[in-house]
Each structure stands twice: as structure tokens, then as C-alpha cells.
Amino acid sequence: MVMEINLGDVVCLKKKHPCGSEQWRVVRLGADIGIKCLKCQRRVLLERVVFERRVKAFISRGS
């Protein structure tokens, strides 16, 4: 089953970022998902299947 992901979604991942934050904003969609840490603004590119495995919860939904 495919997870519905929108630009601007804020998600909580299973592992914390080294800066201590768990919250990320989706900034790019496609075969790879681009996410940006809300605390330190670091950008990371994850494969869609890896992203879907790591998501724990949606904090807020984008447009």
C-alpha cells in the first residue's frame, strides 16, 4: 500500500536526528523524498521505501 505524502507535511521519524529533533518537513516528492529538519534546517534525501519505513507519525499535513 502506498503512503500518501504531500509537500509541506511534517512527520516524526523513528530515530532522532543528531541535533536532537524528530520532526521533519517534506520539501521534495518523487522516487526520492526530500526532508528538512525543523531544528537545524539540514536537508536529507531518502528513497521513498526507506522514508515510508522510518515514518512514525504525521504531525501535520501539507497542502
C-alpha positions, 0 to 999 in steps of 0.5 A: 500500500502506498503512503500518501505524502504531500509537500509541506507535511511534517512527520516524526521519524523513528530515530532522532536526528543528531541535533536532537529533533524528530520532526521533519518537513517534506520539501521534495516528492518523487522516487526520492523524498526530500526532508528538512529538519525543523531544528537545524534546517539540514536537508536529507534525501531518502528513497521513498521505501526507506522514508515510508519505513522510518515514518512514525507519525504525521504531525501535520499535513501539507497542502 
